[in-house]
């Protein structure tokens, strides 16, 4: 089954299956904040790899794949923007791993035509393409007819560079791009286990040595003339009972119980009111993945208030009806969910959505300031919303999280006369870019009043 | 150099230094009032413990599910979280103000003045500001009622029409009773009703009647009208008992004009001179340069005396009568010297007195300059004679049907009792009041009208000055426009009042072109003004007849006379159920939530009354056959032998807030010379032994020395020696350099001082134009969700107002001159000083906060972070201005404060809250934020439009509400801003233009308590009293 990009009629929707949804490519904003970091990384790595490349190039038939750093970094951003949702270089995801694809595929030209119109290639009966199609559960790759040849070459350049780098090293940027944790942190767990085992061994040895010492001391004391009381003391046997009753043991137990309790309490307190990952069931199973992801509907098409005021606003039913006057059946639930919107519209009863992002009343947040003035992408705070079937709270929404961003973010002062004087004054006293922090972005009454 | 040696005191307690006062003044916080028994038992402890544990457990659970409910069909011009503004008109009886209503998500949350109106010119009053809460009054009628039960409109209409038809067929008389109706369209609707039922008469009355003025003008000039006054053109203003800044004529308009003449700029001396002759100390009297006391019965005689003085100067015949008063001769001479630029007004509602006033103004050439007879105003159309006639008709059973159109005469007409008693015998009685008030509860049918914020309407406050009112919210309850009711009852088929108003405007005012764009413009502006042809008048009044009428009608000599006045808070009582007004300190007495009888100091001393710290006793006051029991309050400035009581209290059916406060004194008003007389020539005063404590804020928040708090100069001194402005008090601090080396306090600092690179917010408050009207206090309350705490808590000194107006009495007498002080306290001069957080650059509160909950911003704001505050109250302790307020209780959602804190305890009331300002909880400190939410919003608008912030774009609530423009707020870093120009600001160090240290070169500018070096961001402009010399 072949899909068009923007089906207008309901019968096209019918055919859509959940696994075909991947065809909509990732949106650019997702990866933007990480781009500069990646570029630098790639540049560094390039100098290291360039020598290796010259050797390798001779044996690959992909001589025409560019190898200059500019092409690789351009390719990286293109890859992140268009391919990453389904492909990785060294990992099989929805689509195949792309490492060495320039050698594996029939030709570079074949790759280009597949990317531009995979459906056509399969239909034409190309054996390699048909095989691939069958191998991946007949999942159709989106046609990227908008990509130019040189852009595809840049993507391949990036893939080639990553291929040469090899999986263990190349894994780092991919993990970092996913936004999860620090890839470079610490020692593998096997080492940790070994260290712990070693420590336990040392402790056991210490106990044994202490045991020897005790018996030696006893013997030494026995040779002396001791009083009856002292003798009793010296010869009192070490039983499990005496250990349990000893002050030292009680102290250790109490200390651990109190410390763990305290730690648990602190953790508990810090998590009060933090609802990261909160993804309540909504009265209508609206999918951002389909609307924002697959159909790439602009966020502001529905969230109209986002550039005007404090509230981004949840669209009123009449906004839904702009499209759903025509589209009466959904991809996932048929008419079940869409009929609820129709009912709300017909009966003039508002839909009671469950609020996901709940700031406390004491904090003032204004969308217009951030989106309109600051030029911040929705995804920066709301995460990969275009991939969310059910919307969840992506960010912590704690004050620390706000402050952190205000410290790091440059003020979007370009072309905004309001900031002209401030930028001028800032540049006189500092060489770094003007951060939000520098113009009072950390002050209490910016958000609390 | 002559120092400013005036003595200032907040209340008599301070003047006499009573032990109670001293005790309280020296304490940072009032003594904790007795709480409930604090000896908690073991069981209580376990209960608390159990509750605490379960509360913590609950808190740790999942947060409650919160809903987000969007519109089904979002209106195009409305965005959630973005405020919309609609021009409209405040109409309450004859009281008028052109306004702009701020709405959020379809709810009106704030009322501001409309600058496009040439009548009110953007001014407001406390009552206008507070009216937005009256919309959400819990005691409003929810639906029409018939015989005490809720009914449907159709059923009510059927019953009323049946009755009307029956009356009409029998030829019975029908009356529509109302206060002044300003609306031409409403009058047209009533005319339709009249056409259907020809026996109908429309009777208008006013609580605060001006009928005498209209009658006097009829006699003097041939037409019964009230002219426009233009105080701004007057160099000399003489008022005999007219409280024109608060209750007489068109107070908002008067205040605006008056302020123009009082603007002393940088100490110029050509400000107007204002003489006030009055019995009770009014807001107007408090602003006067020369104030003289009189008894109510002498008002006419003083006018006669003034007439004679001027007549002899003009070489005309004098009339008989008159009485000698301080400054009367001086006033006459100055009036005569400034003829053509003078104005005399009198508060009396007696035709004879007003004829003489007209005569004086005629001799002074005021007509056409300060009095504009060709431009009559329609604020007060009430006809006392017609109303009296109605009362006798209804009593005599001559009226078959009566409709009370948005009025409450049973409460607020002197003969209300009679009307109420007679209503039982009236075949049809209807009230359109939006509440079941004293009158409505006695009528058979209740057909509630909308609140003015829910309704279409129009108004003509002044000839050819029209004003539109548009709904800012869908009607909350099942109410209906009264005009529609009239038309339905008249059998009209097309009764949509909106269409009716629109058509009316189309037929009357539209002069061709595109009607829709004409209508849209009118609606956008809120006003439509058309020129009026100037016309001259010739005076034909009989002054000698008037003088003899005065002599015949007023006899003084009784031990006590009674003056009945309208105060600046609850006014005539129609909005008494509004806690914003009840908790607003009365400008002069500073009392809240209480009704009292005022007595002069000398009379109090004679009767053995003292009221230290508001503790007093009850007294019975009897006048004109009616006795009221009220607590006694000593009022400096009140004439000896006069008792004064305010109208507007003693409501019984107003609602939970107002019911049971004080006594109704409307029945004490009598008819004299054909119109209502708000005084009694003889009153009996009987002190009772019962104790009472009046909730009075006057000595609350007393702080350090006075010398740099108030700065006041006599114009003559400034004229002789302009340097006095800057040099009379210039504190110096000794340094270590050598014995004689001294610097100004601000120059010595532990800190280097910051630079405010962006904005530097500051405020200037002109003490010369501030009239003390307190509109700003209400505006601040509404804008910032300030909790109202109720009578008991005010007595405990726990009021929450962020902005207070300190009222100081003062005298020229030397501090050691006890005799002089005692005399001065009989008729003191008054200074009003709005006091709010000074946003000190070296703020003492910030340095003592252990948790950094109060900090300084890079824009000069002293920020208060509620969520960080742990309630140590160190900051309030360390604040030299005593402007910090502590939340002793959780005032919101607390049943205990249901009566006072309406806006935060009921679902309906909460609709008025400003969603951009946090409602504070128990245990945190709060204070003026310089309306930081408005600053942030203004900045954001500029940023969104990618431009610089313009001066005047950001305003504070108090500034917007100030009719006189006494408050100027703006960016002190911007040399072009109004505040920079007014204060003549320059950076102390030219190399650091953005530094916190700014010097104001306006000689009148000063900062309060300069000597402590906290460098406030609020500058005051010293008061110039336009006086010649100390004792003249």
Contacts between the chains, C-beta under 8 A, distances in Angstrom:
chain1	res1	chain2	res2	distance
A	268	B	60	6.2
A	272	B	59	6.3
A	272	B	60	5.8
A	273	B	63	6.6
A	275	B	63	6.2
A	280	B	65	6.8
A	304	B	79	7.2
A	305	B	79	4.9
A	305	B	80	6.1
A	305	B	81	6.4
A	305	B	82	7.2
A	307	B	944	7.6
A	308	B	79	5.3
A	308	B	82	5.6
A	309	B	79	5.5
A	309	B	80	7.2
A	309	B	81	4.0
A	309	B	82	4.0
A	310	B	81	3.8
A	310	B	82	7.8
A	310	B	916	7.7
A	311	B	79	7.8
A	311	B	80	4.8
A	311	B	81	3.8
A	313	B	70	6.7
A	313	B	79	6.8
A	313	B	80	5.3
A	313	B	81	7.6
A	314	B	68	5.3
A	314	B	70	4.4
A	315	B	70	6.3
A	316	B	70	4.7
A	316	B	71	3.9
A	316	B	72	6.2
A	316	B	73	6.2
A	316	B	74	3.8
A	317	B	70	7.4
A	317	B	71	7.5
A	317	B	72	4.7
A	317	B	73	7.0
A	318	B	71	7.8
A	318	B	72	6.9
A	318	B	73	4.7
A	318	B	74	6.5
A	319	B	74	7.5
A	344	B	72	6.3
A	345	B	72	6.5
A	348	B	72	5.2
A	348	B	73	7.7
A	349	B	72	6.9
A	350	B	69	4.9
A	350	B	70	6.3
A	350	B	71	6.5
A	350	B	72	5.2
A	351	B	69	7.3
A	351	B	70	7.0
A	352	B	67	4.8
A	352	B	68	7.9
A	352	B	69	5.3
A	353	B	67	6.8
A	353	B	68	4.8
A	353	B	69	7.1
A	353	B	70	7.3
A	354	B	65	5.8
A	354	B	66	7.4
A	354	B	67	6.4
A	354	B	68	7.3
A	355	B	65	7.9
A	355	B	66	4.3
A	355	B	67	6.3
A	355	B	68	4.4
A	358	B	63	6.5
A	358	B	66	5.7
A	360	B	867	7.7
A	361	B	918	5.8
A	361	B	919	7.4
A	362	B	866	6.1
A	362	B	867	4.5
A	362	B	918	5.1
A	364	B	916	6.9
A	364	B	933	7.6
A	364	B	936	7.7
A	366	B	936	7.9
A	366	B	940	6.5
A	368	B	940	6.2
A	368	B	944	6.1
A	369	B	940	5.6
A	369	B	943	7.2
A	372	B	944	5.3
A	373	B	940	7.1
A	373	B	943	4.4
A	373	B	944	6.0
A	415	B	946	6.3
A	416	B	943	6.4
A	416	B	946	4.7
A	417	B	946	5.7
A	417	B	947	4.9
A	417	B	948	5.5
A	418	B	939	7.5
A	418	B	942	5.1
A	418	B	943	4.7
A	418	B	946	6.8
A	418	B	947	6.4
A	418	B	948	5.9
A	418	B	949	6.8
A	419	B	943	7.8
A	420	B	948	7.5
A	421	B	757	7.6
A	421	B	758	7.6
A	421	B	948	7.7
A	422	B	757	6.1
A	422	B	758	5.8
A	425	B	757	4.8
A	425	B	994	7.5
A	426	B	757	7.7
A	439	B	757	7.7
A	439	B	758	6.4
A	439	B	858	7.3
A	440	B	758	7.1
A	440	B	857	6.1
A	440	B	858	4.2
A	440	B	859	6.8
A	443	B	855	7.2
A	443	B	857	4.7
A	443	B	858	6.6
A	443	B	863	6.6
A	444	B	853	8.0
A	444	B	855	5.7
A	444	B	857	7.6
A	444	B	863	4.6
A	444	B	864	8.0
A	444	B	865	4.1
A	444	B	868	7.2
A	445	B	857	5.6
A	445	B	861	5.9
A	445	B	863	3.7
A	445	B	864	7.7
A	445	B	865	7.4
A	445	B	929	6.9
A	445	B	932	5.0
A	446	B	857	7.8
A	446	B	936	7.3
A	448	B	863	7.8
A	448	B	865	4.9
A	448	B	866	6.8
A	448	B	867	6.3
A	448	B	868	7.9
A	448	B	918	7.3
A	449	B	863	7.9
A	449	B	916	7.8
A	449	B	917	6.4
A	449	B	918	6.7
A	449	B	929	5.6
A	449	B	932	4.7
A	449	B	933	5.5
A	449	B	936	7.7
